[in-house]
Amino acid sequence: MKNLRTILLVLVLCWPAAVGYGAIGCTLNNPAQDLKFLFPEVTSFKEEIREFRHFPDGQNLYSELKDRLGTDLDPVYEAFATPYTVYTVYKGNELIGIVHGVNVPGRGGVIQVFLATDPKTGQIGNFFFQRLESPEARSLKNKEFRKRFNGLTLADFYKHDYFRRAEPESKDDKLQAILESFGSGKQGPDFAASLRGVRKNLILLDMFIYNRLFEPFFKRTAELLNSKGREK
């Protein structure tokens, strides 16, 4: 009962921050059940809101989100006022997991991409869709395909930016190996949107939770690509 009261208290405190926006956030439909499935040993969890406007450098972070995604931001699902819900999962006093979801626009409507990550390393431990209405849904939801993302971090996405432009044949590009396993003939618009959702999720977690742990990889990738550009 004590843990339950803690959860309810956090929910009450966070609820006003998520109401009344034109921007739309992404939350688990059934947090207690979903988190128990992801982390069978869970004893309690906290559900908290993160918003760019509540950070002293929120405007800069918001601009950096666009830069690190490499695409324009959606005015509904990726507005400056969009609330992001972070679930921190505990076994007793031990933090055992971070769960976070994002909305991305897809061909058949909004796609909701959730990640469960390691609280120390930022590695993906589970990747799943809460909502996906698409002709590509069966392939994207395939358990074996999704498991291939386990162990990846945001660093692997930044490295992929370098490899695909400078060394497309490199065997060190972990993300490219996953893309090839999916099959180029099946990579439609919702595949691209889903992959963007995974990347956006990791970027936001790096900003909100991991204290910019992977920022050096982004900067190093930019330096290497600029250097390659000057050599041509």
The 8 nearest C-alpha neighbors of each residue, nearest first, counted from 0:
[[1, 3, 2, 4, 5, 6, 43, 7],
 [2, 0, 4, 3, 5, 6, 43, 7],
 [3, 1, 5, 4, 0, 43, 6, 42],
 [2, 4, 0, 6, 5, 1, 7, 43],
 [5, 3, 7, 1, 6, 2, 8, 0],
 [6, 4, 2, 8, 3, 7, 1, 9],
 [7, 5, 3, 9, 4, 8, 45, 10],
 [6, 8, 10, 4, 9, 5, 11, 3],
 [9, 7, 5, 11, 10, 6, 4, 12],
 [8, 10, 12, 6, 7, 11, 13, 46],
 [9, 11, 7, 13, 8, 12, 14, 6],
 [12, 10, 8, 14, 9, 13, 7, 15],
 [13, 11, 9, 10, 14, 8, 15, 16],
 [12, 14, 10, 11, 16, 15, 48, 47],
 [13, 15, 11, 16, 17, 12, 10, 18],
 [16, 14, 18, 17, 13, 12, 11, 19],
 [17, 15, 14, 13, 18, 48, 82, 12],
 [16, 18, 15, 14, 82, 19, 13, 20],
 [19, 17, 15, 16, 20, 14, 82, 21],
 [18, 20, 21, 17, 15, 16, 22, 23],
 [21, 19, 22, 18, 23, 17, 80, 81],
 [20, 22, 23, 19, 75, 80, 81, 78],
 [21, 23, 81, 75, 20, 76, 78, 80],
 [22, 24, 76, 81, 75, 21, 25, 20],
 [23, 25, 82, 83, 81, 26, 22, 76],
 [24, 26, 101, 100, 102, 83, 84, 23],
 [27, 25, 84, 28, 100, 24, 83, 99],
 [26, 28, 30, 29, 25, 33, 129, 100],
 [27, 29, 30, 26, 33, 129, 32, 25],
 [28, 30, 27, 32, 31, 33, 34, 26],
 [31, 29, 33, 27, 32, 34, 28, 26],
 [30, 32, 34, 33, 29, 35, 44, 43],
 [33, 31, 35, 30, 29, 34, 36, 37],
 [32, 34, 30, 36, 35, 31, 29, 37],
 [35, 33, 37, 36, 31, 32, 30, 38],
 [36, 34, 39, 38, 32, 33, 37, 41],
 [35, 37, 33, 34, 38, 39, 32, 31],
 [38, 36, 34, 35, 39, 33, 115, 125],
 [37, 39, 35, 40, 41, 36, 34, 96],
 [40, 38, 35, 41, 36, 37, 34, 42],
 [39, 41, 38, 90, 42, 35, 89, 95],
 [42, 40, 90, 38, 89, 39, 43, 35],
 [41, 43, 90, 91, 89, 40, 44, 2],
 [44, 42, 89, 2, 41, 88, 90, 45],
 [43, 45, 88, 87, 89, 6, 86, 46],
 [46, 44, 87, 86, 6, 47, 9, 88],
 [45, 47, 86, 85, 9, 10, 84, 87],
 [48, 46, 85, 84, 13, 45, 86, 49],
 [49, 47, 84, 83, 13, 82, 85, 50],
 [48, 50, 83, 82, 84, 47, 51, 207],
 [51, 49, 82, 52, 53, 83, 81, 48],
 [50, 52, 57, 53, 54, 79, 61, 49],
 [51, 53, 57, 50, 54, 80, 79, 58],
 [54, 52, 51, 50, 55, 57, 49, 56],
 [53, 55, 57, 56, 51, 52, 50, 58],
 [56, 54, 57, 53, 52, 58, 51, 59],
 [57, 55, 54, 59, 58, 60, 51, 52],
 [56, 58, 51, 54, 60, 52, 59, 55],
 [59, 57, 61, 60, 56, 62, 51, 52],
 [58, 60, 62, 61, 57, 56, 63, 64],
 [61, 59, 63, 57, 62, 58, 64, 56],
 [60, 62, 58, 64, 63, 59, 57, 51],
 [63, 61, 59, 64, 65, 60, 58, 66],
 [62, 64, 66, 60, 65, 61, 67, 59],
 [65, 63, 61, 67, 62, 66, 68, 60],
 [64, 66, 68, 63, 62, 67, 69, 70],
 [67, 65, 63, 69, 64, 68, 62, 70],
 [68, 66, 64, 69, 65, 63, 202, 217],
 [69, 67, 65, 70, 66, 64, 199, 198],
 [68, 70, 66, 67, 65, 71, 64, 72],
 [71, 69, 68, 65, 72, 66, 67, 195],
 [70, 72, 65, 73, 69, 68, 66, 74],
 [73, 71, 77, 65, 74, 70, 78, 76],
 [72, 74, 77, 75, 76, 71, 78, 104],
 [75, 73, 78, 77, 76, 72, 22, 79],
 [76, 74, 22, 73, 77, 78, 23, 21],
 [75, 77, 23, 73, 22, 102, 78, 74],
 [78, 76, 73, 72, 74, 75, 81, 79],
 [77, 79, 74, 81, 80, 75, 22, 76],
 [78, 80, 81, 51, 77, 61, 52, 58],
 [81, 79, 78, 22, 82, 50, 52, 51],
 [80, 82, 22, 78, 79, 24, 23, 77],
 [83, 81, 24, 50, 17, 49, 48, 80],
 [84, 82, 49, 48, 24, 50, 81, 25],
 [83, 85, 48, 47, 26, 49, 99, 82],
 [84, 86, 99, 47, 46, 98, 48, 87],
 [87, 85, 46, 98, 45, 97, 88, 99],
 [88, 86, 97, 45, 44, 96, 85, 98],
 [87, 89, 44, 96, 95, 94, 97, 86],
 [90, 88, 94, 43, 93, 95, 41, 44],
 [91, 89, 41, 42, 93, 92, 40, 95],
 [90, 92, 93, 89, 42, 43, 41, 94],
 [93, 91, 90, 89, 94, 43, 42, 95],
 [94, 92, 90, 89, 91, 95, 88, 96],
 [93, 95, 89, 88, 96, 90, 92, 118],
 [96, 94, 89, 88, 93, 118, 90, 117],
 [97, 95, 88, 118, 117, 116, 94, 87],
 [96, 98, 87, 116, 115, 86, 118, 88],
 [99, 97, 115, 86, 114, 85, 116, 87],
 [98, 100, 85, 113, 114, 86, 84, 97],
 [101, 99, 113, 112, 25, 114, 200, 111],
 [102, 100, 112, 25, 111, 200, 196, 103],
 [101, 103, 111, 110, 76, 25, 109, 112],
 [102, 104, 110, 109, 196, 105, 76, 101],
 [105, 103, 109, 110, 108, 102, 192, 106],
 [106, 104, 108, 109, 107, 189, 110, 192],
 [105, 107, 108, 189, 188, 133, 104, 109],
 [108, 106, 132, 133, 105, 109, 131, 189],
 [109, 107, 105, 106, 104, 110, 132, 131],
 [108, 110, 104, 105, 103, 102, 111, 107],
 [111, 109, 131, 103, 130, 102, 105, 104],
 [112, 110, 102, 130, 129, 128, 101, 109],
 [111, 113, 128, 100, 101, 196, 127, 110],
 [114, 112, 100, 127, 99, 126, 128, 101],
 [115, 113, 126, 99, 98, 125, 116, 100],
 [114, 116, 98, 125, 124, 97, 123, 126],
 [117, 115, 123, 124, 97, 122, 121, 96],
 [116, 118, 121, 122, 96, 119, 120, 97],
 [119, 117, 96, 97, 121, 120, 116, 95],
 [120, 118, 117, 121, 209, 122, 116, 96],
 [119, 121, 122, 117, 118, 116, 152, 209],
 [120, 122, 117, 116, 118, 119, 152, 123],
 [123, 121, 152, 150, 116, 117, 120, 151],
 [122, 124, 116, 149, 150, 151, 125, 115],
 [125, 123, 149, 116, 115, 122, 150, 117],
 [126, 124, 115, 123, 114, 149, 127, 116],
 [127, 125, 114, 113, 145, 115, 124, 123],
 [128, 126, 113, 112, 129, 114, 125, 145],
 [129, 127, 112, 130, 111, 113, 131, 140],
 [128, 130, 111, 112, 127, 131, 113, 27],
 [131, 129, 111, 128, 110, 132, 109, 112],
 [130, 132, 110, 133, 136, 128, 111, 129],
 [133, 131, 107, 136, 130, 108, 134, 110],
 [132, 134, 136, 135, 107, 131, 189, 106],
 [133, 135, 136, 132, 137, 107, 189, 138],
 [134, 136, 133, 138, 137, 139, 189, 190],
 [137, 135, 133, 139, 138, 134, 140, 131],
 [136, 138, 140, 139, 135, 141, 134, 133],
 [137, 139, 141, 136, 140, 135, 144, 181],
 [140, 138, 136, 141, 137, 135, 144, 190],
 [141, 139, 137, 138, 136, 142, 145, 128],
 [140, 142, 138, 144, 139, 143, 137, 145],
 [143, 141, 145, 144, 140, 146, 139, 127],
 [142, 144, 146, 145, 141, 147, 140, 148],
 [143, 145, 141, 146, 142, 147, 139, 181],
 [144, 146, 142, 147, 143, 148, 126, 141],
 [147, 145, 143, 148, 149, 144, 142, 125],
 [146, 148, 145, 144, 149, 177, 143, 150],
 [149, 147, 146, 151, 145, 150, 123, 126],
 [150, 148, 123, 124, 146, 147, 151, 125],
 [149, 151, 122, 123, 148, 124, 152, 147],
 [152, 150, 122, 123, 149, 148, 155, 153],
 [153, 151, 122, 154, 155, 121, 123, 150],
 [152, 154, 156, 155, 201, 213, 157, 202],
 [155, 153, 157, 152, 156, 216, 213, 158],
 [154, 156, 158, 153, 157, 152, 159, 151],
 [157, 155, 159, 153, 154, 158, 160, 174],
 [156, 158, 154, 160, 159, 155, 217, 216],
 [157, 159, 155, 161, 160, 156, 154, 162],
 [158, 160, 162, 156, 161, 157, 172, 163],
 [161, 159, 157, 158, 163, 162, 156, 164],
 [162, 160, 158, 159, 164, 163, 165, 220],
 [161, 163, 166, 159, 165, 167, 164, 160],
 [164, 162, 167, 161, 160, 159, 166, 165],
 [165, 163, 162, 161, 166, 167, 160, 224],
 [164, 166, 162, 161, 163, 167, 224, 227],
 [165, 167, 162, 169, 168, 163, 164, 161],
 [168, 166, 163, 162, 169, 165, 164, 172],
 [169, 167, 166, 170, 162, 163, 172, 171],
 [170, 168, 171, 166, 167, 172, 162, 163],
 [169, 171, 172, 168, 173, 176, 175, 167],
 [170, 172, 169, 173, 162, 175, 176, 168],
 [171, 173, 175, 170, 174, 159, 169, 162],
 [174, 172, 176, 175, 171, 155, 177, 170],
 [173, 175, 177, 176, 172, 159, 178, 155],
 [176, 174, 178, 177, 172, 173, 179, 159],
 [175, 177, 179, 173, 174, 178, 180, 172],
 [178, 176, 180, 174, 175, 179, 181, 147],
 [179, 177, 175, 181, 180, 176, 174, 182],
 [178, 180, 176, 182, 181, 177, 175, 183],
 [179, 181, 177, 178, 182, 176, 144, 183],
 [180, 182, 178, 179, 177, 183, 185, 144],
 [183, 181, 179, 184, 180, 185, 186, 178],
 [182, 184, 186, 185, 179, 181, 178, 180],
 [183, 185, 182, 186, 187, 181, 179, 178],
 [184, 186, 183, 182, 187, 181, 135, 190],
 [187, 185, 183, 190, 184, 182, 188, 191],
 [186, 188, 190, 189, 185, 191, 135, 184],
 [189, 187, 191, 190, 192, 106, 186, 105],
 [190, 188, 192, 191, 105, 187, 193, 106],
 [189, 191, 193, 187, 186, 188, 192, 194],
 [190, 192, 194, 188, 189, 193, 195, 187],
 [193, 191, 189, 195, 190, 194, 105, 196],
 [194, 192, 196, 190, 195, 191, 189, 197],
 [193, 195, 197, 191, 196, 192, 190, 198],
 [194, 196, 192, 198, 193, 197, 199, 191],
 [197, 195, 193, 199, 194, 198, 112, 103],
 [198, 196, 200, 194, 195, 199, 201, 193],
 [197, 199, 195, 201, 200, 196, 202, 194],
 [200, 198, 196, 202, 201, 197, 195, 203],
 [199, 201, 197, 203, 198, 202, 196, 101],
 [200, 202, 204, 198, 199, 203, 153, 205],
 [203, 201, 205, 199, 204, 200, 198, 206],
 [204, 202, 206, 200, 205, 201, 207, 199],
 [203, 205, 207, 201, 208, 206, 202, 200],
 [204, 206, 209, 211, 202, 203, 208, 207],
 [205, 207, 203, 204, 211, 210, 208, 202],
 [206, 208, 204, 205, 203, 209, 210, 49],
 [209, 207, 204, 205, 210, 206, 203, 211],
 [208, 210, 205, 211, 212, 204, 206, 207],
 [209, 211, 212, 208, 206, 205, 207, 213],
 [212, 210, 205, 214, 213, 206, 209, 208],
 [211, 213, 210, 209, 214, 205, 215, 121],
 [214, 212, 211, 215, 216, 154, 153, 205],
 [213, 215, 217, 211, 216, 212, 218, 205],
 [216, 214, 218, 217, 213, 219, 212, 211],
 [217, 215, 219, 214, 218, 213, 154, 220],
 [218, 216, 214, 220, 215, 219, 157, 221],
 [217, 219, 221, 215, 220, 216, 222, 214],
 [218, 220, 222, 216, 221, 217, 215, 223],
 [219, 221, 223, 217, 218, 222, 161, 216],
 [220, 222, 218, 224, 219, 223, 225, 217],
 [223, 221, 219, 225, 220, 224, 226, 218],
 [224, 222, 226, 220, 225, 221, 219, 227],
 [223, 225, 227, 221, 226, 222, 220, 228],
 [226, 224, 228, 222, 227, 223, 221, 229],
 [225, 227, 223, 229, 224, 228, 222, 230],
 [226, 228, 224, 230, 225, 229, 223, 231],
 [229, 227, 225, 226, 230, 231, 224, 223],
 [228, 230, 226, 227, 231, 225, 224, 223],
 [229, 231, 227, 228, 226, 225, 224, 223],
 [230, 229, 228, 227, 226, 225, 224, 165]]
